């Protein structure tokens, strides 16, 4: 097994103590990520130390600002890609009920194998869903609209667009947790109208450096204060072309 000494300390800085089982799961996840990446484009980051820091530690950073240990929490990861942050959160908080949503079927085939190999269904459930973010939260046809306590996303999109993708999935009193880079506060401020229209309210914006680096990160937590109006999200492509 790889040496996870640095990552163990990084996780501790976010209040997480990893078990031997969890370290073995992360080790297997890394091996599968690198192996499958030779056949499909999952990530441009493949060096062990960088994966640990920029994917694993980054994915768990929200745990410093949000309590994932509450009983029977349901979570959807919109635009999950190679499983960040959804798979990482599931490893660390196995009781979570997790849905991984992505528009590329090939990625979900990889994630299904990760779920199987890491035995991630042994506690709370975890499933993969293929489709665009706008489709499954549509008011008339969306099977997953306002079904989740938490939505997380590390997707690269303007914050107003991301809110239209994500807030419709969240129950009233639930939370949208967005992982952003540096200089995100201005982008979040610009999205204040979109957040309000979609039924959300900014709860906190946390700026920090990843442990031992100058990599600046931002966690933004939006609370769902009321149901999202029926007309949102708009049809596929519109939130990106014409952000609120």
C-alpha positions in Angstrom: 0.0 0.0 0.0 1.1 3.6 -0.7 2.2 5.8 2.2 -0.7 8.0 3.2 1.2 9.8 6.0 0.8 13.3 4.6 -2.9 12.7 3.6 -3.6 11.4 7.1 -2.4 14.7 8.6 -4.2 16.7 6.0 -7.5 14.9 6.8 -6.9 15.5 10.5 -6.7 19.2 9.9 -10.3 19.0 8.6 -11.3 16.9 11.6 -11.2 13.5 10.0 -9.4 10.4 11.4 -9.1 7.7 8.8 -9.3 4.0 9.6 -7.2 1.2 8.1 -10.1 0.1 6.0 -10.6 3.6 4.6 -6.9 3.9 3.7 -7.1 0.6 1.9 -10.1 2.0 0.0 -8.3 5.1 -1.0 -5.3 3.0 -2.1 -7.6 0.9 -4.3 -9.4 4.0 -5.6 -6.0 5.6 -6.6 -4.9 2.4 -8.4 -8.1 2.2 -10.4 -8.1 5.9 -11.2 -4.6 5.6 -12.7 -5.3 2.4 -14.5 -8.6 3.5 -16.1 -7.1 6.9 -17.0 -4.9 5.1 -19.5 -8.1 4.2 -21.4 -10.3 7.3 -20.9 -9.8 10.9 -19.8 -10.7 10.9 -16.1 -8.2 13.3 -14.7 -5.0 15.2 -15.7 -3.7 14.6 -12.2 -2.2 11.1 -11.8 0.9 11.4 -9.5 0.1 9.8 -6.1 0.9 12.9 -3.9 -1.0 15.2 -6.2 -4.1 13.0 -6.3 -4.1 12.8 -2.5 -3.8 16.5 -2.1 -5.7 17.9 -5.1 -8.5 15.3 -5.3 -8.8 13.4 -2.0 -8.0 16.1 0.5 -9.8 18.8 -1.5 -12.9 16.6 -1.7 -13.1 16.2 2.1 -12.4 19.8 2.9 -16.1 20.6 3.2 -16.3 18.4 6.2 -14.7 21.2 8.3 -17.7 23.4 7.6 -20.6 20.9 7.3 -21.7 18.0 9.4 -22.0 14.9 7.2 -22.6 12.6 10.2 -26.3 13.3 10.7 -28.5 10.2 10.3 -29.9 9.1 6.9 -28.5 12.0 4.9 -29.0 11.8 1.1 -26.5 13.4 -1.2 -26.2 14.0 -4.9 -22.9 14.9 -6.6 -23.7 16.8 -9.8 -21.1 16.5 -12.5 -19.2 13.9 -10.4 -16.6 13.2 -13.1 -14.1 10.7 -11.6 -16.0 10.7 -8.3 -14.8 13.9 -6.7 -16.1 14.7 -4.2 -18.9 12.1 -4.0 -16.8 8.9 -3.8 -14.4 10.5 -1.2 -17.3 11.6 1.0 -18.8 8.1 0.7 -15.5 6.5 1.8 -15.2 8.8 4.8 -18.9 8.8 5.7 -20.2 5.4 4.7 -23.7 5.9 6.1 -24.4 8.6 3.5 -26.9 7.7 0.7 -25.1 8.9 -2.4 -26.1 9.5 -6.0 -23.4 10.3 -8.5 -24.8 12.2 -11.6 -22.7 12.7 -14.8 -23.5 13.2 -18.4 -20.7 10.8 -19.7 -21.6 7.1 -19.5 -18.0 6.0 -19.6 -17.2 7.8 -16.4 -20.1 6.1 -14.7 -18.9 2.6 -15.8 -15.7 3.4 -14.1 -17.5 4.6 -10.9 -19.7 1.5 -10.9 -16.5 -0.6 -10.8 -15.1 1.6 -8.0 -18.3 1.1 -6.0 -18.1 -2.6 -6.4 -14.3 -3.0 -5.7 -14.5 -0.7 -2.7 -17.7 -2.3 -1.4 -19.3 1.1 -0.9 -22.8 -0.2 -0.7 -22.2 -2.1 2.6 -23.7 0.7 4.7 -25.7 3.6 3.1 -26.6 3.2 -0.6 -24.7 4.6 -3.6 -25.9 4.7 -7.1 -24.9 6.3 -10.5 -27.2 8.2 -12.8 -26.4 9.1 -16.4 -27.8 12.4 -17.7 -27.6 16.1 -17.8 -28.1 18.1 -14.6 -31.1 19.9 -16.0 -33.0 16.7 -16.9 -33.4 14.9 -13.6 -34.6 18.0 -11.7 -37.1 19.2 -14.2 -40.4 20.0 -12.5 -42.6 17.8 -14.8 -40.3 14.9 -15.6 -37.4 15.1 -13.1 -37.3 12.0 -11.0 -34.8 13.5 -8.5 -36.2 17.0 -8.0 -36.0 18.2 -4.4 -35.1 14.6 -3.2 -31.8 15.3 -1.5 -30.6 16.8 1.8 -27.3 17.8 0.2 -26.0 18.6 -3.3 -22.3 18.9 -3.8 -20.4 19.9 -6.9 -16.8 20.6 -8.1 -18.1 21.2 -11.6 -16.4 24.0 -13.5 -19.2 26.5 -14.2 -20.1 30.1 -13.3 -21.8 30.1 -9.9 -25.2 31.3 -11.0 -25.3 28.5 -13.6 -24.2 26.0 -11.1 -26.9 27.1 -8.7 -29.5 26.5 -11.4 -28.1 23.0 -12.0 -28.0 22.1 -8.3 -30.6 23.9 -6.1 -33.6 22.2 -7.7 -32.3 18.8 -6.4 -32.3 19.9 -2.8 -35.1 19.6 -0.3 -36.2 22.7 1.6 -33.8 23.2 4.6 -31.2 21.2 2.7 -27.8 22.5 1.5 -25.8 23.1 -1.7 -22.1 22.8 -1.1 -20.0 24.2 -3.9 -16.2 23.6 -4.2 -14.6 26.6 -5.9 -11.1 27.9 -6.4 -9.6 31.3 -5.4 -11.3 34.6 -6.2 -14.7 32.9 -5.9 -16.3 35.4 -3.5 -16.9 37.9 -6.3 -18.5 35.2 -8.5 -20.7 34.1 -5.6 -21.7 37.7 -4.9 -22.7 38.2 -8.5 -24.9 35.1 -8.2 -27.0 36.5 -5.3 -30.0 37.2 -7.5 -29.9 33.7 -9.0 -29.6 32.1 -5.5 -32.6 34.1 -4.3 -34.7 33.3 -7.4 -33.9 29.5 -7.0 -35.0 29.4 -3.4 -31.6 29.6 -1.7 -29.7 31.8 0.8 -26.0 32.0 1.2 -25.1 30.5 4.6 -21.3 30.7 4.5 -18.3 31.3 2.2 -15.1 29.7 3.6 -11.7 30.6 2.0 -8.6 28.5 2.9 -5.4 27.0 1.5 -5.2 23.2 1.0 -2.9 22.0 3.8 0.8 22.6 3.2 0.2 24.4 -0.1 -0.5 27.8 -1.6 -3.5 26.4 -3.4 -6.5 28.6 -2.5 -9.9 27.0 -2.2 -13.4 28.2 -1.4 -16.3 26.2 0.1 -19.7 28.0 -0.4 -22.7 26.6 1.5 -26.2 27.7 0.2 -29.2 26.7 2.3 -32.5 25.9 0.6 -35.1 28.3 2.1 -38.0 27.5 -0.1 -39.0 25.3 -3.1 -37.5 26.2 -6.4 -40.0 27.8 -8.8 -41.4 25.3 -11.3 -39.8 26.9 -14.4 -36.3 26.2 -13.1 -34.0 24.6 -14.3 -34.6 25.9 -17.8 -34.0 23.6 -20.8 -30.6 22.0 -21.3 -28.0 24.5 -22.3 -29.9 27.6 -21.3 -28.5 28.1 -17.8 -25.0 28.2 -19.3 -25.9 30.5 -22.2 -28.2 32.8 -20.3 -27.3 32.7 -16.6 -29.7 34.2 -14.2 
